[in-house]
Every structure is written in structure tokens, then in C-alpha cells.
Amino acid sequence: MKKLNWIPKSLIVFAFIFPFLSFSETLNSGSFEVLPYLIKKNKDQVHLRFQQKNSQKLFFKNNSSNLIEVKTKKKELTTLSPFYQKCGHPLKISLSDDRENPVYKRTLKAFPCDPEKAFSFVFISDTQKHHEKHNKMAKLLLDRIKDRPINFIINGGDIVQDGSVEKNWTSFLSASVPYSQMFPIVPIIGNHDYWGNVYDDPIDDANAVFTPKLFNKYLGLEEDNEYGYYSLDYPQFKLIVLNSNFPKLPAKVINQQMEWTKKELQKSKEKKQPVIISFHHAPFTSNIFYYGPVAISFRNKWIPLFEESGVVKLILNGHSHLYERSLKDGIMYVVAGPFGGSKNWLPKMNNHYRLAIHAEKDTFSLFKVTNTTIEMETFDQTNQLIDSFSIDLEI
Ligand SMILES: [Fe+2]
């Protein structure tokens, strides 16, 4: 095919971004080397990260602050964390230049304080390899959710193909622009995100970091960089994010993570709060990965813990590139299809607990959760509804 060499690079970049401008309140793409994107790792805060193109002065403002000058470093990402999100209150975020012209402006919709009113979020996974496919899925997703009160988008891991290649991360961010500048990403670490990662510190070093360097640069926060697990505690439910990359973690970190999880489950049990857990490696899947060491470890050691707690109601995984939903002993398991990753080509097997499977589909799932119900709708690469469920919870 003849190459379109005559199209200026800047025009290609503009064409890539332009379709989303109408949905954002303001996004001046010319001001940024890396466009602003949102990250969420605790219930109270939203973090805004970007890289400026020029060294012009920037000022941020949120619901309660005056204009405050942003300290940026040349050719480095800047993270702003002064954005506090409370139930019942929309969150307004803006960045302006020194003439007070907004270059980025967003209002994030409020989530309800009443636990009986639904909290909404999205689950995707394995954005991984094909950035054009990821971008196409991102546009479909945006079309579906742009007017909904989606609080965050969980990315179940394998965010990039090779976590040690910087270009993979910047391409991921470019492809994610339709949603990531409007809805915060809750990022989970997958095995591909660890590729090429080498630790400088001995395991027992007090400052040792057990998560991938470039994952931390683009999607980490200082407080969770060390281990990669955290929780978000809402009136409706608690979300626990785990780092399931056990082959990359020392035994003491895995044990530490399990003890932390037990405490989190106990706290939810005392509050009669439903718990949703998300991590990369699926314990129940019709993929051959069912026999992987992490899946086995989860089925032997972690799932019994989740079942005994009585509060865990939903588990969200990726890794298999195979959309599937299973039910075992009161816990629903949803494995996402890829959202940019390749189609699953491995032999399929029988999963005894399976309720639904779509082996050929790329997917995204929308959830509405109260303290007594979970509803889900899953859509494919043609934006067709392919699976759904609604369950009443008993705790
Ligand atoms: Fe994976």
C-alpha cells in the first residue's frame, strides 16, 4: 500500500485526538507533550498527570482553591494531587496558562453518599499491544459512558506489551486519551508490565520497590509504588486491588499482601460492606492459564479466604484474553476480553463454574453497585451487549 508521506505528523496527531475534543470541556492538546490523564488509587483523591510541551507557566484550580502556580520540570511528567473527591460533590479541575486561558478543564460527576444508590465504574483489561485497536475500543467506550456518572475505569493489567519500553507507555497513553482525560484509571499490574524489569535494591533493603519502574513512572503514586496493592473504600462497596505477579514478588511481600487483605476483609465484614477484588491472573478461566502457578495459588490459598469472609461478591481479572463469567460459592468472577491485546489463540478447556463465554470478543464491562446489588453489562468491539447480570447481595 502506498504510504501517505505527505501528511504532516502534526496533522496525524491532531486527527488522532480531534474526535474527543467535543466531549471534553477543554483540552488544548498543543500545550502538552503528554496529554493530561487521571489516576485514582484512593477514594478521596484524583491525581492529574501530564507533560508540558513548553516551559510556559501553568496554574491549577479546583472546587475550593484559587489559581495556584504549578511547579513543572522540563521533559518530566508532572503529577498534581490536590484534587479531593467527596461523595455528593462533583469535582472541578482546571489548568490554565498565564493569561488564564484554560488548557484543560473537566468536571467529574459525583458519586452518591447513600449506599443504596448506585456507584458506577468500568472494567477493561489487557490494553497491551495493538494501540490502534485500543484507541478504537476507547472511542466505543467513551460513546457508551460519556454522559454517565462513571467514577473510574479499572485496567486489569498487561497495560502494555513490554513494560520496560518507554514508547509502549506513551503509545498506551495516546490511545487512551478518549477516556483517560475524562475518567480516572485504576491501574493493576500485569505480567507484561513487569517485562524487562530489574531490581536495583536487595529484597531486604528498606527502600526496595517491587513494582515495575515504568509502570510507576506513568501510573504509580509514591504511596503504592512499593508493592502495587491498595484499596478504595466507598459507601456502596470496597474495591481491593491486588498485585498477583507472584513470580516477581518475594515470599515475604506475598505473605504481607495476604495479611493486609485479611485485615481489609475483616473491616468490611464488621461494616457488612460488599467487597470487589481485582487482580490480573484469572483463577477461573477456560484458558490453559487455569494451570498457571498464580491461578493455582489463588484457588488453593486466596479463594478460600475470600469465600470464608462472606463479603467478597465479585472478582475481576484479565490475562486470559477471553471474556468469561463464572459463579462459585456466592462469588461472581468476570474475566475481561482484551481491550487492545491480541485475540486468545490457546486451546480452550472446560471451566466447571462457567456461566458465559465469548472467546472471540474484545470487551468492556459497566458496573452499577449498591450495598445490596451488583449489575453488569458487557459490550463487545461492535458496541453490542453480549452479557449481563443483576444480583442481590446477602451479607
Ligand atoms: Fe497477562
Boltz pocket constraint, residues with backbone or C-beta under 6 A from the ligand:
constraints:
  - pocket:
      binder: B
      contacts: [[A, 157], [A, 158], [A, 190], [A, 191], [A, 192], [A, 280], [A, 318], [A, 319], [A, 320]]
      max_distance: 6.0
